[in-house]
Amino acid sequence: MKSKAKNEMKLVIPSNSANESFARTAVAAFMAQLDPTIEEMTDVKTAISEAVTNCIVHAYRDTIGTIWIEARIYDDGRICISVKDKGCGIPDVAKAREPLFTTGGSERAGLGFAVMESFTDKLRVRSAVGKGTTVTMEKRIAQRYRHDG
Amino acid sequence: MSVTFERKSDTLIALLSGEIDHHTAAEFRESIDREAEMLRPGLLVLDFGGIGFMDSSGIGLIMGRYKNAAAYGGSVRVINAPPMIERMMKLAGIGRLDVL
């Protein structure tokens, strides 16, 4: 059964590289209500940074396009984040997800999807050439119980 | 972001501070390459002690400097890498390049 989000956010930004920092900080501020550890927060910030960088470096290479970011949090402590572009799309998603594969030049490590996969619990990539890509990530934030008195 | 440099005989130490992402990596790269190209040190040390956040652009930054240094016979070492950064370096297999 699909559970209902208890809170959500939407962010629409142009693919300027200066917005990488803004995007990850905005999502981190939103997820703060789940009371994450610093490590959990850093994991999500890193994954967002990778997803947004992919939009800038690959989807909208040499152009400026729109990036849609949505995040939802659930009662069980999950945060689901999607990062969508309407850029060039990925011809071979399986290949793109291989660590160290890159078409971004010698200064790119080719680790974007590997980091997203490793730093979150679930990663889904949907892409169509010429139409764009949507990356959806999910991470469960450990619930900490309050001891009163 | 900022980079400050220290030179000790044939070693150039670059103290990096701030956050490394695709946007700031370009500025870090230009600053380090300018200094390293001028001095051509035997060992370039990248001190990550002042880095509060890094995505995989930081790995690209290290790999790029490693290739540049290797081209003139130098080497690169990364020091003060926080645990998060080490985790990403291991994901990239950079431990095997002996820079950590």
gemmi code that builds the backbone of each chain (N, CA, C; Angstrom):
import gemmi

chains = {
    "A": [
        ("MET", (0.842, -1.198, 0.000), (0.000, 0.000, 0.000), (0.876, 1.247, 0.000)),
        ("LYS", (0.523, 2.197, -0.809), (1.325, 3.408, -0.901), (0.990, 4.337, 0.271)),
        ("SER", (2.000, 4.694, 1.047), (1.720, 5.558, 2.200), (1.729, 7.032, 1.790)),
        ("LYS", (1.069, 7.827, 2.590), (0.916, 9.246, 2.267), (2.053, 10.036, 2.910)),
        ("ALA", (2.608, 10.959, 2.149), (3.698, 11.772, 2.688), (3.174, 12.683, 3.784)),
        ("LYS", (3.984, 12.889, 4.829), (3.523, 13.805, 5.875), (3.994, 15.231, 5.613)),
        ("ASN", (4.949, 15.374, 4.713), (5.372, 16.719, 4.311), (6.105, 16.616, 2.977)),
        ("GLU", (6.102, 17.692, 2.236), (6.774, 17.659, 0.934), (7.302, 19.028, 0.554)),
        ("MET", (8.261, 19.023, -0.349), (8.811, 20.281, -0.863), (9.051, 20.152, -2.361)),
        ("LYS", (9.030, 21.294, -3.033), (9.346, 21.319, -4.458), (10.271, 22.494, -4.718)),
        ("LEU", (11.241, 22.250, -5.543), (12.217, 23.294, -5.847), (12.472, 23.266, -7.349)),
        ("VAL", (12.372, 24.398, -7.997), (12.627, 24.485, -9.439), (13.749, 25.492, -9.647)),
        ("ILE", (14.834, 25.032, -10.252), (16.004, 25.907, -10.418), (16.575, 25.780, -11.819)),
        ("PRO", (17.209, 26.830, -12.309), (17.941, 26.694, -13.569), (19.249, 25.938, -13.330)),
        ("SER", (19.768, 25.316, -14.377), (20.944, 24.448, -14.221), (22.252, 25.231, -14.176)),
        ("ASN", (22.289, 26.271, -13.364), (23.546, 26.992, -13.126), (24.327, 26.219, -12.064)),
        ("SER", (25.620, 26.065, -12.280), (26.388, 25.258, -11.319), (26.400, 25.884, -9.928)),
        ("ALA", (26.209, 27.192, -9.847), (26.158, 27.851, -8.534), (24.982, 27.337, -7.704)),
        ("ASN", (23.985, 26.730, -8.361), (22.814, 26.218, -7.641), (23.022, 24.831, -7.027)),
        ("GLU", (24.169, 24.206, -7.311), (24.431, 22.875, -6.709), (24.390, 22.971, -5.195)),
        ("SER", (25.075, 23.963, -4.673), (25.140, 24.158, -3.219), (23.757, 24.495, -2.652)),
        ("PHE", (23.038, 25.360, -3.365), (21.691, 25.755, -2.919), (20.756, 24.549, -2.859)),
        ("ALA", (20.802, 23.716, -3.904), (19.886, 22.566, -3.972), (20.122, 21.601, -2.811)),
        ("ARG", (21.371, 21.234, -2.566), (21.625, 20.245, -1.495), (21.343, 20.838, -0.115)),
        ("THR", (21.596, 22.142, 0.025), (21.348, 22.783, 1.320), (19.845, 22.892, 1.586)),
        ("ALA", (19.078, 23.173, 0.529), (17.622, 23.290, 0.683), (17.016, 21.947, 1.094)),
        ("VAL", (17.445, 20.865, 0.433), (16.910, 19.543, 0.790), (17.354, 19.156, 2.204)),
        ("ALA", (18.587, 19.490, 2.548), (19.089, 19.175, 3.898), (18.261, 19.917, 4.949)),
        ("ALA", (17.924, 21.166, 4.672), (17.114, 21.945, 5.623), (15.732, 21.318, 5.778)),
        ("PHE", (15.178, 20.827, 4.650), (13.860, 20.187, 4.696), (13.909, 18.889, 5.499)),
        ("MET", (14.955, 18.089, 5.301), (15.010, 16.787, 5.972), (15.387, 16.906, 7.450)),
        ("ALA", (15.777, 18.097, 7.879), (16.164, 18.291, 9.284), (15.028, 17.908, 10.225)),
        ("GLN", (13.766, 17.998, 9.741), (12.620, 17.661, 10.609), (12.556, 16.166, 10.931)),
        ("LEU", (13.351, 15.345, 10.204), (13.436, 13.914, 10.530), (14.506, 13.656, 11.594)),
        ("ASP", (15.170, 14.708, 12.040), (16.216, 14.612, 13.050), (17.316, 13.623, 12.650)),
        ("PRO", (17.885, 13.809, 11.457), (18.927, 12.881, 10.996), (20.246, 13.105, 11.733)),
        ("THR", (21.111, 12.093, 11.688), (22.476, 12.303, 12.174), (23.220, 13.138, 11.123)),
        ("ILE", (24.357, 13.638, 11.511), (25.161, 14.417, 10.551), (25.533, 13.535, 9.362)),
        ("GLU", (25.822, 12.274, 9.646), (26.227, 11.375, 8.559), (25.061, 11.133, 7.585)),
        ("GLU", (23.859, 10.920, 8.131), (22.689, 10.713, 7.264), (22.429, 11.956, 6.413)),
        ("MET", (22.560, 13.109, 7.037), (22.333, 14.364, 6.308), (23.391, 14.537, 5.209)),
        ("THR", (24.631, 14.219, 5.535), (25.704, 14.360, 4.541), (25.504, 13.380, 3.385)),
        ("ASP", (25.041, 12.174, 3.697), (24.766, 11.190, 2.641), (23.762, 11.755, 1.636)),
        ("VAL", (22.677, 12.316, 2.152), (21.628, 12.847, 1.271), (22.136, 14.077, 0.509)),
        ("LYS", (22.843, 14.946, 1.200), (23.393, 16.132, 0.514), (24.311, 15.714, -0.634)),
        ("THR", (25.112, 14.683, -0.383), (26.055, 14.231, -1.414), (25.291, 13.647, -2.605)),
        ("ALA", (24.279, 12.841, -2.315), (23.489, 12.230, -3.393), (22.783, 13.307, -4.231)),
        ("ILE", (22.228, 14.321, -3.565), (21.566, 15.420, -4.290), (22.569, 16.172, -5.165)),
        ("SER", (23.724, 16.417, -4.590), (24.755, 17.136, -5.327), (25.134, 16.383, -6.603)),
        ("GLU", (25.222, 15.061, -6.499), (25.558, 14.244, -7.673), (24.446, 14.312, -8.725)),
        ("ALA", (23.204, 14.210, -8.261), (22.073, 14.204, -9.203), (21.969, 15.546, -9.930)),
        ("VAL", (22.119, 16.623, -9.187), (22.018, 17.963, -9.789), (23.208, 18.203, -10.727)),
        ("THR", (24.378, 17.744, -10.326), (25.559, 17.901, -11.195), (25.355, 17.155, -12.509)),
        ("ASN", (24.765, 15.965, -12.442), (24.486, 15.227, -13.682), (23.597, 16.040, -14.623)),
        ("CYS", (22.596, 16.717, -14.057), (21.711, 17.552, -14.896), (22.522, 18.659, -15.583)),
        ("ILE", (23.430, 19.263, -14.814), (24.196, 20.402, -15.334), (25.235, 19.957, -16.355)),
        ("VAL", (25.986, 18.885, -15.995), (27.120, 18.471, -16.822), (26.667, 17.665, -18.040)),
        ("HIS", (25.632, 16.821, -17.848), (25.238, 15.906, -18.926), (23.920, 16.296, -19.598)),
        ("ALA", (22.850, 16.402, -18.795), (21.524, 16.615, -19.403), (21.471, 17.915, -20.194)),
        ("TYR", (21.991, 18.983, -19.596), (21.921, 20.305, -20.243), (23.312, 20.811, -20.618)),
        ("ARG", (24.154, 19.892, -21.069), (25.529, 20.270, -21.429), (25.539, 21.488, -22.372)),
        ("ASP", (26.302, 22.490, -22.014), (26.462, 23.727, -22.801), (25.171, 24.528, -22.955)),
        ("THR", (24.165, 24.202, -22.173), (22.930, 24.984, -22.212), (22.461, 25.184, -20.759)),
        ("ILE", (21.431, 25.978, -20.589), (20.815, 26.104, -19.271), (19.372, 25.626, -19.389)),
        ("GLY", (19.042, 24.652, -18.561), (17.675, 24.134, -18.563), (17.107, 24.168, -17.155)),
        ("THR", (15.927, 23.590, -17.001), (15.270, 23.610, -15.691), (15.459, 22.271, -14.979)),
        ("ILE", (15.704, 22.349, -13.692), (15.810, 21.149, -12.847), (14.679, 21.195, -11.823)),
        ("TRP", (13.929, 20.100, -11.733), (12.832, 19.994, -10.759), (13.268, 19.050, -9.634)),
        ("ILE", (13.209, 19.520, -8.430), (13.565, 18.676, -7.286), (12.350, 18.577, -6.368)),
        ("GLU", (11.995, 17.362, -6.031), (10.887, 17.161, -5.086), (11.356, 16.231, -3.978)),
        ("ALA", (10.935, 16.525, -2.770), (11.263, 15.642, -1.651), (10.018, 15.431, -0.806)),
        ("ARG", (9.866, 14.196, -0.329), (8.714, 13.862, 0.529), (9.231, 13.091, 1.730)),
        ("ILE", (8.667, 13.391, 2.883), (9.030, 12.588, 4.047), (7.799, 11.844, 4.560)),
        ("TYR", (8.044, 10.686, 5.144), (6.970, 9.789, 5.595), (7.098, 9.521, 7.094)),
        ("ASP", (5.977, 9.075, 7.663), (5.929, 8.818, 9.109), (6.973, 7.801, 9.575)),
        ("ASP", (7.321, 6.865, 8.690), (8.283, 5.845, 9.107), (9.737, 6.303, 8.985)),
        ("GLY", (9.937, 7.588, 8.702), (11.296, 8.141, 8.681), (11.966, 8.117, 7.314)),
        ("ARG", (11.211, 7.716, 6.282), (11.819, 7.711, 4.944), (11.775, 9.104, 4.323)),
        ("ILE", (12.800, 9.406, 3.547), (12.748, 10.587, 2.684), (12.934, 10.108, 1.250)),
        ("CYS", (12.038, 10.547, 0.367), (12.118, 10.210, -1.058), (12.374, 11.499, -1.827)),
        ("ILE", (13.363, 11.458, -2.669), (13.745, 12.663, -3.409), (13.796, 12.335, -4.894)),
        ("SER", (13.204, 13.205, -5.706), (13.366, 13.024, -7.153), (14.017, 14.267, -7.748)),
        ("VAL", (14.895, 14.025, -8.704), (15.579, 15.104, -9.418), (15.324, 14.865, -10.898)),
        ("LYS", (14.640, 15.820, -11.527), (14.192, 15.614, -12.917), (14.727, 16.692, -13.842)),
        ("ASP", (15.100, 16.287, -15.050), (15.457, 17.269, -16.078), (14.748, 16.899, -17.371)),
        ("LYS", (14.714, 17.852, -18.278), (14.171, 17.585, -19.621), (15.285, 17.752, -20.642)),
        ("GLY", (16.438, 17.212, -20.290), (17.620, 17.339, -21.139), (17.756, 16.214, -22.144)),
        ("CYS", (19.023, 15.863, -22.448), (19.296, 14.978, -23.585), (18.933, 13.510, -23.326)),
        ("GLY", (18.822, 13.125, -22.046), (18.525, 11.727, -21.751), (19.777, 10.860, -21.814)),
        ("ILE", (19.658, 9.636, -21.291), (20.806, 8.718, -21.223), (20.520, 7.530, -22.141)),
        ("PRO", (21.364, 7.312, -23.173), (21.098, 6.215, -24.108), (21.168, 4.841, -23.445)),
        ("ASP", (22.116, 4.663, -22.511), (22.303, 3.349, -21.881), (22.450, 3.556, -20.367)),
        ("VAL", (21.332, 3.441, -19.657), (21.323, 3.735, -18.212), (22.228, 2.753, -17.461)),
        ("ALA", (22.187, 1.467, -17.836), (23.012, 0.467, -17.136), (24.487, 0.826, -17.239)),
        ("LYS", (24.907, 1.267, -18.417), (26.308, 1.660, -18.646), (26.647, 2.897, -17.809)),
        ("ALA", (25.729, 3.860, -17.822), (25.958, 5.112, -17.084), (26.089, 4.865, -15.587)),
        ("ARG", (25.447, 3.809, -15.092), (25.486, 3.525, -13.654), (26.758, 2.803, -13.239)),
        ("GLU", (27.563, 2.347, -14.215), (28.809, 1.653, -13.860), (29.805, 2.645, -13.272)),
        ("PRO", (30.432, 2.290, -12.119), (31.436, 3.192, -11.540), (32.551, 3.479, -12.532)),
        ("LEU", (33.012, 4.709, -12.549), (34.124, 5.211, -13.362), (33.760, 5.430, -14.835)),
        ("PHE", (32.509, 5.111, -15.232), (32.095, 5.443, -16.606), (31.706, 6.921, -16.640)),
        ("THR", (32.278, 7.659, -17.560), (31.871, 9.061, -17.700), (32.025, 9.530, -19.135)),
        ("THR", (31.174, 10.463, -19.505), (31.346, 11.155, -20.782), (31.628, 12.631, -20.487)),
        ("GLY", (31.966, 12.891, -19.228), (32.108, 14.282, -18.773), (33.512, 14.849, -18.833)),
        ("GLY", (34.475, 14.113, -19.410), (35.835, 14.645, -19.520), (36.731, 14.163, -18.383)),
        ("SER", (38.016, 14.537, -18.480), (39.024, 13.968, -17.578), (38.897, 14.441, -16.133)),
        ("GLU", (38.176, 15.527, -15.899), (38.038, 16.004, -14.525), (36.813, 15.429, -13.828)),
        ("ARG", (36.070, 14.573, -14.519), (34.925, 13.920, -13.889), (35.309, 12.483, -13.549)),
        ("ALA", (34.929, 12.061, -12.351), (35.351, 10.745, -11.879), (34.451, 9.616, -12.380)),
        ("GLY", (33.260, 9.951, -12.865), (32.336, 8.905, -13.305), (31.724, 8.150, -12.135)),
        ("LEU", (31.565, 8.841, -11.026), (31.082, 8.182, -9.807), (29.691, 8.625, -9.385)),
        ("GLY", (29.078, 9.509, -10.152), (27.804, 10.095, -9.733), (26.772, 9.070, -9.298)),
        ("PHE", (26.445, 8.127, -10.179), (25.416, 7.137, -9.838), (25.910, 6.180, -8.749)),
        ("ALA", (27.210, 5.843, -8.771), (27.761, 4.947, -7.740), (27.610, 5.579, -6.356)),
        ("VAL", (27.844, 6.880, -6.281), (27.698, 7.581, -4.999), (26.218, 7.631, -4.597)),
        ("MET", (25.339, 7.969, -5.548), (23.896, 8.017, -5.230), (23.429, 6.660, -4.717)),
        ("GLU", (23.908, 5.603, -5.355), (23.503, 4.250, -4.985), (24.045, 3.864, -3.604)),
        ("SER", (25.287, 4.229, -3.372), (25.943, 3.837, -2.123), (25.455, 4.663, -0.926)),
        ("PHE", (25.095, 5.914, -1.163), (24.762, 6.811, -0.052), (23.265, 6.873, 0.258)),
        ("THR", (22.455, 6.177, -0.560), (21.023, 6.104, -0.258), (20.625, 4.624, -0.199)),
        ("ASP", (19.357, 4.349, 0.129), (18.916, 2.952, 0.229), (18.373, 2.421, -1.094)),
        ("LYS", (17.788, 3.314, -1.886), (17.199, 2.897, -3.170), (17.471, 3.968, -4.206)),
        ("LEU", (17.779, 3.529, -5.419), (17.994, 4.478, -6.518), (17.277, 3.950, -7.750)),
        ("ARG", (16.479, 4.816, -8.367), (15.825, 4.431, -9.615), (16.123, 5.509, -10.653)),
        ("VAL", (16.494, 5.088, -11.842), (16.802, 6.045, -12.914), (15.900, 5.744, -14.097)),
        ("ARG", (15.115, 6.751, -14.493), (14.275, 6.587, -15.686), (14.712, 7.637, -16.686)),
        ("SER", (14.991, 7.214, -17.908), (15.508, 8.167, -18.879), (15.028, 7.837, -20.274)),
        ("ALA", (14.806, 8.858, -21.065), (14.461, 8.669, -22.470), (15.274, 9.680, -23.269)),
        ("VAL", (15.963, 9.179, -24.295), (16.810, 10.058, -25.104), (15.976, 11.162, -25.727)),
        ("GLY", (16.446, 12.388, -25.557), (15.755, 13.554, -26.112), (14.623, 14.064, -25.236)),
        ("LYS", (14.292, 13.330, -24.201), (13.166, 13.754, -23.345), (13.598, 14.115, -21.931)),
        ("GLY", (14.587, 13.422, -21.425), (15.062, 13.766, -20.094), (15.227, 12.580, -19.173)),
        ("THR", (15.586, 12.899, -17.942), (15.913, 11.863, -16.950), (15.294, 12.228, -15.603)),
        ("THR", (14.782, 11.216, -14.926), (14.325, 11.404, -13.549), (15.040, 10.386, -12.666)),
        ("VAL", (15.704, 10.914, -11.649), (16.398, 10.070, -10.676), (15.592, 10.132, -9.382)),
        ("THR", (15.251, 8.971, -8.845), (14.501, 8.927, -7.590), (15.329, 8.169, -6.553)),
        ("MET", (15.475, 8.782, -5.411), (16.278, 8.173, -4.344), (15.463, 8.106, -3.068)),
        ("GLU", (15.762, 7.103, -2.273), (15.054, 6.956, -1.001), (16.050, 6.610, 0.091)),
        ("LYS", (15.868, 7.223, 1.238), (16.737, 6.881, 2.380), (15.897, 6.865, 3.648)),
        ("ARG", (16.140, 5.850, 4.453), (15.423, 5.777, 5.725), (16.294, 6.382, 6.816)),
        ("ILE", (15.732, 7.327, 7.521), (16.453, 7.976, 8.608), (16.094, 7.244, 9.901)),
        ("ALA", (17.092, 6.761, 10.610), (16.839, 5.989, 11.832), (16.077, 6.847, 12.833)),
        ("GLN", (14.990, 6.251, 13.357), (14.183, 6.998, 14.327), (14.809, 6.851, 15.709)),
        ("ARG", (14.962, 7.953, 16.387), (15.532, 7.906, 17.744), (14.432, 8.236, 18.732)),
        ("TYR", (14.323, 7.412, 19.750), (13.225, 7.584, 20.689), (13.640, 8.445, 21.869)),
        ("ARG", (12.723, 9.270, 22.257), (12.993, 10.204, 23.344), (12.809, 9.520, 24.703)),
        ("HIS", (13.768, 9.699, 25.579), (13.649, 9.196, 26.950), (13.339, 10.385, 27.849)),
        ("ASP", (12.118, 10.461, 28.288), (11.736, 11.588, 29.151), (11.868, 11.204, 30.619)),
        ("GLY", (12.189, 12.189, 31.426), (12.210, 12.011, 32.874), (13.455, 11.332, 33.380)),
    ],
    "B": [
        ("MET", (35.302, 29.084, -1.076), (36.446, 28.186, -1.137), (37.739, 28.986, -1.119)),
        ("SER", (38.787, 28.365, -0.624), (40.093, 29.010, -0.717), (41.185, 27.937, -0.672)),
        ("VAL", (42.324, 28.281, -1.250), (43.492, 27.404, -1.210), (44.675, 28.232, -0.763)),
        ("THR", (45.385, 27.759, 0.244), (46.637, 28.416, 0.618), (47.760, 27.395, 0.446)),
        ("PHE", (48.914, 27.907, 0.106), (50.032, 27.010, -0.219), (51.185, 27.166, 0.756)),
        ("GLU", (51.822, 26.019, 1.016), (53.063, 26.023, 1.796), (54.066, 25.219, 0.996)),
        ("ARG", (55.324, 25.679, 1.014), (56.341, 24.921, 0.286), (57.439, 24.480, 1.245)),
        ("LYS", (57.722, 23.181, 1.202), (58.806, 22.647, 2.028), (59.707, 21.841, 1.108)),
        ("SER", (60.886, 22.352, 0.822), (61.839, 21.790, -0.146), (61.103, 21.379, -1.431)),
        ("ASP", (61.022, 20.065, -1.717), (60.422, 19.652, -2.992), (58.940, 19.307, -2.853)),
        ("THR", (58.341, 19.721, -1.730), (56.928, 19.402, -1.485), (56.092, 20.674, -1.507)),
        ("LEU", (54.981, 20.604, -2.222), (54.026, 21.726, -2.218), (52.767, 21.250, -1.501)),
        ("ILE", (52.418, 21.962, -0.437), (51.216, 21.592, 0.310), (50.107, 22.591, -0.022)),
        ("ALA", (48.969, 22.066, -0.485), (47.803, 22.917, -0.780), (46.759, 22.665, 0.306)),
        ("LEU", (46.492, 23.676, 1.108), (45.482, 23.556, 2.165), (44.150, 24.031, 1.603)),
        ("LEU", (43.225, 23.081, 1.421), (41.941, 23.399, 0.807), (40.906, 23.676, 1.897)),
        ("SER", (40.097, 24.692, 1.680), (39.008, 24.893, 2.634), (37.726, 25.294, 1.910)),
        ("GLY", (36.592, 24.910, 2.498), (35.285, 25.177, 1.897), (34.620, 23.882, 1.478)),
        ("GLU", (33.798, 23.947, 0.434), (33.080, 22.780, -0.056), (33.525, 22.479, -1.491)),
        ("ILE", (33.647, 21.194, -1.814), (34.025, 20.835, -3.192), (32.833, 20.217, -3.899)),
        ("ASP", (32.352, 20.903, -4.920), (31.362, 20.322, -5.833), (31.813, 20.681, -7.247)),
        ("HIS", (30.995, 20.362, -8.222), (31.383, 20.616, -9.612), (31.654, 22.106, -9.851)),
        ("HIS", (30.904, 22.958, -9.166), (31.054, 24.404, -9.327), (32.390, 24.900, -8.753)),
        ("THR", (32.666, 24.518, -7.502), (33.887, 25.039, -6.862), (35.137, 24.281, -7.299)),
        ("ALA", (34.966, 23.029, -7.779), (36.137, 22.231, -8.183), (36.943, 22.958, -9.261)),
        ("ALA", (36.243, 23.682, -10.133), (36.940, 24.405, -11.209), (37.869, 25.468, -10.625)),
        ("GLU", (37.402, 26.132, -9.575), (38.235, 27.168, -8.950), (39.409, 26.549, -8.204)),
        ("PHE", (39.150, 25.434, -7.489), (40.247, 24.736, -6.801), (41.296, 24.291, -7.825)),
        ("ARG", (40.801, 23.720, -8.922), (41.685, 23.179, -9.959), (42.605, 24.256, -10.531)),
        ("GLU", (42.006, 25.389, -10.892), (42.802, 26.464, -11.491), (43.871, 26.962, -10.534)),
        ("SER", (43.486, 27.120, -9.286), (44.411, 27.632, -8.287), (45.578, 26.666, -8.055)),
        ("ILE", (45.257, 25.375, -7.893), (46.310, 24.373, -7.630), (47.213, 24.214, -8.857)),
        ("ASP", (46.600, 24.136, -10.045), (47.389, 23.905, -11.260), (48.340, 25.060, -11.543)),
        ("ARG", (47.880, 26.270, -11.253), (48.726, 27.448, -11.490), (50.004, 27.335, -10.651)),
        ("GLU", (49.830, 27.004, -9.383), (50.974, 26.910, -8.459), (51.858, 25.696, -8.804)),
        ("ALA", (51.212, 24.564, -9.057), (51.964, 23.334, -9.316), (52.738, 23.413, -10.631)),
        ("GLU", (52.141, 24.056, -11.622), (52.799, 24.188, -12.924), (54.047, 25.062, -12.799)),
        ("MET", (53.961, 26.062, -11.936), (55.071, 26.992, -11.732), (56.225, 26.304, -10.986)),
        ("LEU", (55.870, 25.498, -9.969), (56.899, 24.928, -9.089), (57.301, 23.498, -9.449)),
        ("ARG", (56.411, 22.782, -10.117), (56.634, 21.372, -10.461), (57.230, 20.592, -9.280)),
        ("PRO", (56.499, 20.507, -8.170), (57.041, 19.838, -6.978), (57.104, 18.322, -7.162)),
        ("GLY", (58.065, 17.688, -6.470), (58.152, 16.226, -6.499), (56.924, 15.603, -5.850)),
        ("LEU", (56.436, 16.289, -4.798), (55.242, 15.797, -4.112), (54.246, 16.943, -3.911)),
        ("LEU", (53.040, 16.726, -4.389), (51.954, 17.681, -4.149), (51.054, 17.087, -3.072)),
        ("VAL", (50.941, 17.790, -1.962), (50.089, 17.314, -0.872), (48.792, 18.115, -0.880)),
        ("LEU", (47.673, 17.407, -0.971), (46.362, 18.058, -0.895), (45.827, 17.836, 0.515)),
        ("ASP", (45.756, 18.907, 1.289), (45.304, 18.813, 2.676), (43.802, 19.123, 2.725)),
        ("PHE", (42.996, 18.075, 3.011), (41.531, 18.209, 3.006), (40.975, 18.583, 4.382)),
        ("GLY", (41.854, 18.963, 5.298), (41.421, 19.260, 6.666), (40.357, 20.344, 6.753)),
        ("GLY", (40.327, 21.262, 5.803), (39.367, 22.367, 5.862), (38.156, 22.157, 4.973)),
        ("ILE", (37.992, 20.935, 4.453), (36.856, 20.667, 3.556), (35.667, 20.144, 4.369)),
        ("GLY", (34.576, 20.878, 4.322), (33.393, 20.505, 5.089), (32.435, 19.609, 4.319)),
        ("PHE", (32.513, 19.653, 2.986), (31.631, 18.841, 2.146), (32.350, 18.549, 0.843)),
        ("MET", (32.162, 17.350, 0.331), (32.749, 17.013, -0.969), (31.880, 15.989, -1.665)),
        ("ASP", (31.532, 16.234, -2.929), (30.888, 15.170, -3.705), (31.951, 14.562, -4.627)),
        ("SER", (31.557, 13.800, -5.622), (32.561, 13.089, -6.413), (33.419, 14.031, -7.268)),
        ("SER", (33.035, 15.305, -7.329), (33.894, 16.278, -8.021), (35.259, 16.348, -7.339)),
        ("GLY", (35.280, 16.086, -6.044), (36.542, 16.080, -5.301), (37.441, 14.943, -5.749)),
        ("ILE", (36.815, 13.806, -6.098), (37.585, 12.675, -6.599), (38.179, 13.030, -7.963)),
        ("GLY", (37.367, 13.685, -8.795), (37.856, 14.147, -10.097), (39.024, 15.109, -9.929)),
        ("LEU", (38.920, 15.962, -8.911), (39.982, 16.930, -8.628), (41.290, 16.199, -8.282)),
        ("ILE", (41.185, 15.176, -7.436), (42.385, 14.416, -7.042), (42.958, 13.668, -8.252)),
        ("MET", (42.062, 12.980, -8.993), (42.530, 12.194, -10.139), (43.202, 13.072, -11.195)),
        ("GLY", (42.628, 14.243, -11.426), (43.195, 15.179, -12.407), (44.584, 15.648, -11.994)),
        ("ARG", (44.753, 15.947, -10.681), (46.060, 16.419, -10.202), (47.077, 15.288, -10.254)),
        ("TYR", (46.583, 14.055, -9.988), (47.444, 12.869, -10.027), (48.013, 12.678, -11.447)),
        ("LYS", (47.124, 12.817, -12.434), (47.570, 12.660, -13.834), (48.569, 13.745, -14.211)),
        ("ASN", (48.276, 14.987, -13.817), (49.171, 16.101, -14.140), (50.549, 15.893, -13.524)),
        ("ALA", (50.560, 15.484, -12.238), (51.838, 15.307, -11.546), (52.623, 14.153, -12.170)),
        ("ALA", (51.901, 13.073, -12.494), (52.571, 11.911, -13.085), (53.234, 12.279, -14.414)),
        ("ALA", (52.640, 13.236, -15.130), (53.165, 13.629, -16.437), (54.553, 14.244, -16.336)),
        ("TYR", (54.879, 14.865, -15.201), (56.238, 15.411, -15.062), (57.046, 14.672, -13.972)),
        ("GLY", (56.581, 13.477, -13.593), (57.337, 12.636, -12.655), (57.057, 12.912, -11.189)),
        ("GLY", (56.042, 13.706, -10.889), (55.699, 13.997, -9.494), (54.638, 13.051, -8.966)),
        ("SER", (54.334, 13.200, -7.688), (53.272, 12.377, -7.123), (52.349, 13.234, -6.240)),
        ("VAL", (51.228, 12.643, -5.865), (50.197, 13.369, -5.105), (49.849, 12.570, -3.865)),
        ("ARG", (49.671, 13.268, -2.764), (49.208, 12.610, -1.538), (48.077, 13.446, -0.940)),
        ("VAL", (47.064, 12.752, -0.440), (45.934, 13.429, 0.213), (46.051, 13.215, 1.717)),
        ("ILE", (45.977, 14.278, 2.486), (46.038, 14.125, 3.944), (44.807, 14.763, 4.605)),
        ("ASN", (44.591, 14.375, 5.836), (43.478, 14.894, 6.645), (42.117, 14.703, 5.987)),
        ("ALA", (41.952, 13.567, 5.313), (40.656, 13.295, 4.670), (39.675, 12.815, 5.744)),
        ("PRO", (38.560, 13.531, 5.966), (37.561, 13.063, 6.932), (36.980, 11.716, 6.485)),
        ("PRO", (36.374, 10.958, 7.413), (35.881, 9.609, 7.087), (34.968, 9.572, 5.860)),
        ("MET", (34.078, 10.572, 5.724), (33.167, 10.616, 4.570), (33.936, 10.656, 3.261)),
        ("ILE", (34.989, 11.445, 3.279), (35.778, 11.627, 2.062), (36.539, 10.339, 1.743)),
        ("GLU", (37.040, 9.709, 2.793), (37.753, 8.436, 2.582), (36.823, 7.383, 1.987)),
        ("ARG", (35.561, 7.402, 2.448), (34.573, 6.443, 1.943), (34.396, 6.595, 0.429)),
        ("MET", (34.339, 7.853, -0.015), (34.151, 8.097, -1.443), (35.400, 7.749, -2.240)),
        ("MET", (36.555, 8.019, -1.620), (37.807, 7.679, -2.302), (37.914, 6.173, -2.481)),
        ("LYS", (37.460, 5.439, -1.478), (37.523, 3.974, -1.577), (36.542, 3.477, -2.631)),
        ("LEU", (35.374, 4.132, -2.721), (34.393, 3.801, -3.752), (35.020, 3.966, -5.141)),
        ("ALA", (35.899, 4.957, -5.257), (36.562, 5.237, -6.537), (37.806, 4.387, -6.732)),
        ("GLY", (38.189, 3.638, -5.685), (39.414, 2.845, -5.783), (40.663, 3.693, -5.720)),
        ("ILE", (40.557, 4.908, -5.174), (41.714, 5.803, -5.156), (42.754, 5.334, -4.140)),
        ("GLY", (42.330, 4.557, -3.141), (43.291, 3.983, -2.204), (44.377, 3.213, -2.957)),
        ("ARG", (43.972, 2.616, -4.076), (44.919, 1.806, -4.845), (45.948, 2.659, -5.588)),
        ("LEU", (45.632, 3.948, -5.758), (46.614, 4.824, -6.409), (47.633, 5.329, -5.387)),
        ("ASP", (47.460, 4.889, -4.126), (48.395, 5.239, -3.064), (48.477, 6.748, -2.821)),
        ("VAL", (47.364, 7.422, -2.896), (47.401, 8.859, -2.584), (46.918, 9.141, -1.172)),
        ("LEU", (46.250, 8.130, -0.545), (45.715, 8.381, 0.804), (46.793, 8.200, 1.855)),
    ],
}
model = gemmi.Model(1)
for chain_id, residues in chains.items():
    chain = gemmi.Chain(chain_id)
    for i, (resn, *xyz) in enumerate(residues, 1):
        res = gemmi.Residue()
        res.name, res.seqid = resn, gemmi.SeqId(i, " ")
        for name, pos in zip(("N", "CA", "C"), xyz):
            atom = gemmi.Atom()
            atom.name, atom.element = name, gemmi.Element(name[0])
            atom.pos, atom.b_iso = gemmi.Position(*pos), 0.0
            res.add_atom(atom)
        chain.add_residue(res)
    model.add_chain(chain)
structure = gemmi.Structure()
structure.add_model(model)
structure.setup_entities()
